[in-house]
Each structure stands twice: as C-alpha cells, then as structure tokens.
Amino acid sequence: MGDSPERLGNEASFVALCGVSPVEHFSRRHHFRRLHRGGRPAGQCRLHRIVQTRLRQDLRTQDYYARRIKEGKARREIIR
C-alpha cells in the first residue's frame, strides 16, 4: 500500500494493485478464470505467504481447503 493507504477504497482495488484479480478467459472448450498478470510481485509474494501460513495454522482455512478438495478442486485452484 505504501505511504498512502487511503487510495485503496475497497478490497477490489487492493487485489488489483497486487495483481491477483481474476480475469475471465475463454477458449473453444473451456471457460475459466486466471489471475491478472500485472501488479506488484512483492504483493503477490506476501499474499502467497499469508495463504501458506493460514493453511498451516488456521482451522477455518483448513476446513475450507478440505471442503474444496472433496469438491474435486486442485490445490492451485483452491489457493487462487
């Protein structure tokens, strides 16, 4: 966020700044979302570290992860 956190009015602007906002992607057979490739790599790294820490320590995150695995989602998709 830097020295001016007031420029981030909501979660969507923070996600866009870090470069992890979902982008619709279409091909002939598949319709899916991928992550926006722009943004700051340092922000992406920090968010990844937060996710990894929560997966190890937070029970709510572990329950969410287990539920999504049962639904057939891949680890990468769950983390995204």
Summary of the structure (lengths in Angstrom):
residues: 80
radius of gyration: 14.8
end to end distance: 20.8
largest distance: 44.7
contacts: 160
relative contact order: 0.12
helix: 56%
strand: 12%
